[in-house]
Amino acid sequence: MKIKLKDYIEELNRKIEKKKIDKNLSEEVLTWIQFFQHERLVHLIVTFFTGIGTILFLLGSLYFENIPLLLLFFITLCLFIPYIFHYYYLENGVQKLYDIYFTIKKNSDK
């Protein structure tokens, strides 16, 4: 999804530079924004529950002094950190799409 978002933003920027903007492009961008917003929501939910699980495993391993819970903490921490970076990229990518959409909308109205 990260590559798809990056490629789509680059494609839109090329179209804007070449002035290939029409009414259909703004509708297409809105559709893609909806897809990426859905992806962002799914990753937010996954990131949230992975973070909760990471914290619970840490607290459980400290409270019960249990080594397997500490191992689970490290495993979920190794998952949680990439989820944070991926969600951050999706969030910023969707924000870029908003800016591109407003640019396209402004230029297509002329």
Buried (B, 14 or more C-beta within 10 A) or exposed (E): BEEEBEEBBEEBEEBBEEEEBEEEBBEBBEEBBEBBEEBBEEBBEBBEEBBEBBBBBBEBBEEEEEEEBBEBBEEBBEBBEEBBEBBEBBBEBBEBBEEBBEBBBEBBEE
